[in-house]
């Protein structure tokens, strides 16, 4: 039994080794007969220019880049030697290699760079170039480039920034400009204002801080900037190359016609000069330079001529300017008599949503209309203001029947086409059913609480005098009018106190002074009064009541100035003299007190009298 058991173990081990050998031979055979890997799909070959808009005499580079993760050998490509409009200044290309590891995937790029100088103006095409990578051939796409005569005007280059009115001469290395998409809009039209910084290639923008306080009186303004870092692009102004970056973007909606001005905008920016790469895809903040400095840049005010909307004729308009869709529906379309329903009008699109008026509909006389509801949802993107606005008219119909909400045509002005577009809202049917349960209940609850008269009924003669002879009739007519006038005056006064800070300061001068004097009197009554402290407080109260009543700055006036102000405003001589005496006493006691505590109530009484007289005289 023992021998047989050992034999069994040996047989099993021999079988396991044979299986392993067969498995390894199969795996080796699969590797040997498998086709070689194809790396062509992982390789990308491109040609690009440092600038595609080039000035004559300006240097630029052409790069052929091979990028991928599975290539070993790259043969140096050959570019055409007869490129039009340019001259080569590097016989042999410079090469560079870069490795990157992104999400665990290694990528390698190999770049050949040639340097050229632009010689003659025109628009040309860089032909496809063949590159051999690991025995496989790749071709780049053609690239169009334009060479501009440096001596030609900025307008002929076709690259002058929109809204730029500066001449080529005298333009600084760094300047700020407000660029407006349309300087002749109509009321309510959405236009765009871009705050743009221009800087020459040797200049680097390190940082900037924009001020939001630029005047847009006559416009509804919305900020469209998304907070991302500005991207610089290359442009040509007046025969010179600049880089430009949009620092902020706003949507403006004119609210009135006429000549309107967009005020100057200011930024504080830190710049430095130094060598900069000509890579047009570089970031806004980049590079290392010298001569760092902080400067303040301002835009010039921009004048706009805002036109009124054209006559709409017989069209029904709601003040909408833009591109919209308008829908209307009744919810619910079938109700019981006395139940509420809604007419829901939704306006969706791009434009002056916040300035649109509620559509007016011709409703049957049986409709009882309540206060409408409005909702506004604004979506801000770099492309402008969009969203939707919804109006809900709440109605109640008391009488059963079938009613029709008539069809209506609503027009909005399309600034892109310079004309009105008309949208038709179809008719809506409303069914109002009788509430049978409500009618039955009303009949059952109808009772008569009249009892028969029994016995002898006395009759009394009633005199019918004229109401014009009744005094209480005139009181009833006049009293509501007087109350209405008083309420209107009170509201007007409250609104002025709330909105006019100067007026509020003058009106409240007496009350504020009396409140301060009352606090000083409470301190004296508690027995813990300091003579210097009380007299200093009286001086401050008298000082402030004059500055508040005259609405002048609180600080920086001497006692002589205060007395001079009283004489200039014809304050009575007796009041001025008592004011002078009390001010001198306060100033003296503050430094050398000679007044006993028992005299402080008298000084406070004198101060209160002066406050009342000054408040009435100034």
Secondary structure, 3 states (H helix, E strand, C coil): CHHHHHHHHHHHHHHHHHHHHHHHHHHHHHHHHCCCCCCHHHCEEEEEECCCEEECCCEEEEEEEEEECCCCCECCCCCCCCCCCEEECCCCCEEEEEEEEECCEEEEEEEEEEEEEECCCEEEEECCCEEEECCEEEECCCEEEEEECCCCCHHHHCCCCCCCCCCCCCCCCEEEEEEECCCCCECCCEEEEEEEEEECCCEEEEEEEECCCCCCCCEEEEECCCCCCCCCEEEEECCEEEEEEEEEEEEEEECCCEEEEECCCEEEEEEEECCCCCCCCCCCCCCCCEEEEEEEEECCCEEEEEECCCCCCCCEEEEEEEEEEEEEEEECCEEECCCEEEEEEEEEEEECHHHCCCCCCCCCCCEEECCCEEEEEEEEECCEEEEEEEEEEEEEECCCEEEEECCEEEEEEECCCCEEEEEEECCEEEEEECCHHHHHHHHHCCCCCCCCCCCCCCCCCCCCCCHHHCHHHHHHHHHHHHHHHHHHHHHHHHHHHHHCHHHHHHHCHHHHHHHHHHHHHHHHHCCCCCHHHHHHHHHHHHHHHHHHHHCCCCCCCCHHHHHHHHHHCCCCHHHHHHHHHHHHHHHHHHHCCCCCHHHHHHHHHHHHHHHHHHHHHC
